[in-house]
Amino acid sequence: MAKGKADTARLWTYVRDDLPFGGADPPAALFYYSRDRRGEHPRAHLTSWSGILQADAYGGYSELYAVGREPGPILEAGCFAHARRKFFELADVEATARRRSRGERASHIYPIALEAVQRIDALFDVERAISGKGSSERLAVRRDLSAPLMDGLHIWLTAQMAKLSRNHDLAKAINYMLRRWDAFTRFLGDGRICLTNNAAERALRCVPLGRKAWLFCGSDRGGQRAAVFYTLIQSARLNDIDPQAWLADVLTRIAECPVNRLGDLLPWNWRPRLI
């Protein structure tokens, strides 16, 4: 807290959730705190990690995708929820109808936006049918059903782009996908990749939901401690464990737990003591 005002800080959320493709690794969430949103923070968080990162198009991630990155490459996977949202806001038929019924000024409904939502929803229909199946089975279905849909979507988006002014909201929504097409098609070559990063978005919901109850961290140290508690609580939830019961039990046992057995207290290994 600063004199006369409050500074706005940031929380970064990383989530691993292999359940959609039947992976063996347990789900987990990891939160970091920082005073700002500079790209140096995710670079520091992921300095020793390589793999597939699914996120929004925040520019601070761009250096993570650099060719020749050490210790290994990070491949970008596009989030269709972020892409769809841009079109959905321009094709929100129900909201427009509600505004008109109240005599309020309604925004335009763009047929192009409506069709874009329908085309993306067809991809989600395929994903719902293969959720929880193995990565190889998911990949086979995607190559059979999703790849033609993506080819058609690319041709259609390119054709619509030629009809629009560069600064039109629809053009911006289309460009969001076309400029990152390799990232948006990466799921066609890897059955582990989801269509969205909604797992991370859901894990982050605990922050805005609690704002009225715990609006301020009070200090940088408080923010760092909050990130630790969010990590513990959300990881427990991802593993279908009551965070309060887990933390209460762990806090009574951890002092007597040998260092080489601390892993037994992690949410995915924890078993409550029998009384």
ABEGO torsion letter per residue (X at the ends): XBBGBBBBBBBBBBBBBAAAAGBABBBBBBBBBBABABAAAAAAAAAABBEBBBBBABAAAAAAABBGBOABBBBBBBBAAAAAAAAAAAABAAAAAAAAAAGBBBBBBBAAAAAAAAAAAAAAAAAAAABGBBAAAAAAAAAAAAAAAAAAAAAAAAAAAAABBAABAAAAAAAAAAAAAAAAAAAAABAABBABAAAAAAAAAAAAAAAAABABAGBAAAAAAAAAAAAAAAAAAAAGBBAAAAAAAAAAAAAABBAAAAAAABAAABBBBBX
